[in-house]
Every structure is written in structure tokens, then in C-alpha cells.
Amino acid sequence: MTWQATLAIYGAVLLGCLLGGVSIGAAMGFVAVLGVTLVSGMTLWQTFGDSIWNILNTFTLVSIPLFVLMGEIILRSGISRRFFAGTATLFAGVPGGLAHTSVVGSAVFSAIAGSTVATALTIGTVALPEMRRRGYSDQLTLGCIAGGGCLGILIPPSIPMIVYASIVQESVIDLFMAGVVPGLLLAAIFMAYVAVRVGLQPGLAPPRERWSLAPATLGRAVADTAPVVALILSIIGGMYLGLVTPTEAAGFGCLVALAIGLAYRALTWSALGEALRSAVVSSAVMMFIVVNAQILSFAVVQSGIGRGVSDALLALGVDRFLFFTLLVLLYLVLGMFIDGLSMILLTLPILYPGIKAMGFDGIWVGVVLVVMIELGALTPPMGLNLFAIQSISRETPLGAIARSALPFAALILAFAYLLFAVPGLVLWLPQAMKG
């Protein structure tokens, strides 16, 4: 059987499973077993156990449940309200100050949580009523919360980057460092957009507030924001300096998050129990998808699909820009229907050999794919951030939320092409680390 026929069967069966309501992880596992059976019969079934053991025995993946737990502790301890209040004080004198606060707060908390949806819910619960109370337009408010929630999976620690690194055997630390500059730059672009739009449409935001220079006010703002910022910097700095591995950094982050919650006296026993339960459930779901994706990757290799796609792309002679555009279009469409992590795991086994054959750097590819996950979180009909915001603003139609997030989606799309034009934005920091 040719690789083209095998690919067609894989695609048809997978699409049928998804349309039939099968979960993405189970669908990938079923397609993998079917594909291996078609190519080699049942002789290779015994290798499934080896594949599962190899992926679950990866030390790097241990960091996923630890980072998830760290985020859950922070998100459920009420620290988000203090951080938002402190950041709002620091941006009080800036036009559209609370809009900037939403972007910055979302970037910081999604970096901790590793989940765009959890951040949109957490920051949205705090920011939405406060911004409405102060007279901000929903056009600006909803867009800032939806767009800002996407930022953190670029800024380390990032769970999608950990999964990507384990699948393609790239360095997690290199990927984390590669995401720092793009993540901060995209946050700055969002804030610049907010400033320009508020300047052009003053009615979207109330007049700027008076910025207080009182030591007590600034001291309280710093006290509310510094511990969370210190947590992120300690994790990144520890890995950057080679003091800890990503897994050790995740464990350390859990301890620091617990200490912050206890110091603020905001972490109750029930909240800690909910954090542990949610971390277990989230980690189990992610690992189920990762395991089945690994089995699918094995099936793709055995069937020759990856090599076939790579050779076909080289034979077509398409240039890098056209190939990148097709890649962006593919992920733009996929992001409308499936979650970001599943999207990457589903396509990597097939496309990664071709991407490498076109001369793209593996670290750069990982960052760009994370950017495409961000875009998928804002694109209907399945943009998860849009549904997250609607869950806390039930009176707002999903279409209105999508329209408010559209400018941020356009900025993310343009940013992907900026990374294509200037790959050094991604590669400079990890290369500088290596001297």
C-alpha cells in the first residue's frame, strides 16, 4: 500500500471518529492501531507497550503535572486579585490603564498556569466586572482578556513547549529561552495596539486616572505583584543558569507557589484540595493524548507517510514562504475545530520531516507552532478562550466576543509572519546562552 493511500485512510478514519464524537486522544490511538495493522498485521502490536513506556518514562514530562499543580495553586488561592489590583495601580496613569493591566496580568498568569483558558477565566473574573464598573467598552475589555490569555504559553514555563520537545527531541530549556523574546514582544504589541486604539477612540476607555506616587500606595502595589513576578523569574533564571532542570524547576515552583499562598493567607485546605484534584485530571488528560500521539507517530513512521510527505514537498519545489503560508493556513483551519495541544500532536508526525527538509530550525518551529495555538484559541467556532469568556459573561453573544478578539487574532497572525521574516527573534537568546 502506498503512503498516499495510507494517509487517505488515516485522515478518513480520524475525521469519522471526530465527527462521531470520539475524543481526540482515543481517535489518534485507534487510527494508530489500525494503521500499524494495515501495514504489518499484528506482528508489531507488542511494540505499543514499549512506545507507551518510553514516553511515560521521560523525565522531562514529569514537569507537566508539576507545572500544572503550580498554576492551580496560584489560580485557586486568590492571588490573581491581588496581582491585578497591584498592576492596575502601576498602570493607573496610562490611558486605558486597566486594559494594559489585563494584558500584563494575563501574560503573567498564563505563564504560570500554562493554560490560556484557565487564565482567561481567572483574569476575566477579576477584570471584566471592574472594567465595566469604570466605564470601559466591552469591545476593548473582552478583546484584551481573550487576547491576553494567549500570551503565557509563549512565555516559559510552557506546557506545549515541553510536549513538543519530548516528541521531536529538542531541548526544553532552549525552547523556553526561545519563547521569552517573542512572548514579551507580542505582549508589547498588544499594549501598543491598546494605546493606539484608545487614542483614536477615546470613548472606549474612561479618562486616565491620577497616578499616585505615595510610597504607601506604590509599596502595596509592589507587594502585590513582586512575589508572582519573582516566581516566574526564579524558574526561568534557575534553568537559564543551569542550576535546575525543567522538572526540578517545576517542583521548586510548586513549593514557591504554596509559600506565596500561605504568606498571603489566601490558600485554604479546600482550595488546595481542588488544586490537587484539577491538576491530576488535567495532567491525566494531557498524558493520555501524548501517549496516543506517540503511538500514532510510530504508525506514521512505519507506513512511510512522513518520508513520503517530505519527498513530495521537495519534489514540488515550493519556496519557503509559500510552504510557511500553507502551514499557517493548515493550523488556522485546524485551530477552529480542535485544541492546540492535540493539533500539534496530530500533525507533527506527518509534517515535521517535511518542515525539517525545508530547512526550518526545530526550535524556531516549536515557537511558531505555539503562536498558532494562540491563534486557534481565538478563532471560532471552537476558540476555547471565546467560550471561557462567555462563561463569565453569559449575556454577551459569542459573536460579539469573537469580534472583540479579532484584532488580537490578526496581530498574532501578523506576528507569525514577523517571526518568519526575522527568525533571530526566536533564536537569538538560546544561541546567546550557548556562547
Buried (B, 14 or more C-beta within 10 A) or exposed (E): EEBEEBBEBBEEBBEEBBEEEBBBBEBBBBBBBBBBBBBBEEEBEEBBEEBBEEBEEBEBBBBBBBBBBBBBBBBBBBBBBBBBBBBBBBBBEBBBBBBBBBBBBBBBBBBBBBBBBBBBBBBBBBBBEBBEEBEBBBBBBBBBBBBBBBBBBBBBBBBBBBBBBBBBEBBBBBBBBBBBBBBBBBBEBBBEBBBEBBEEEEEBBBEBBEBEEEEEBBEBBBEBBEBBBEBBEBBBEBBBEEEBBBBBBBBBBBEBBBBBBEEBEBBEEEBBEBBBEBBBEBBEEBBBBBBBBBBBBBBBEBBBBBBBBBBEBEEEEBEEEEBBBEBBEBBBEBBBBBBBBBBBBBBBBBBBBBBBBBEBBBBBBBBBBBBBBBBBBBBBEBBBBBBBBBEBBEEBEBEBBBBBBBBBBEBBBEBBBBBBEEBEBBBBBBBEBEE
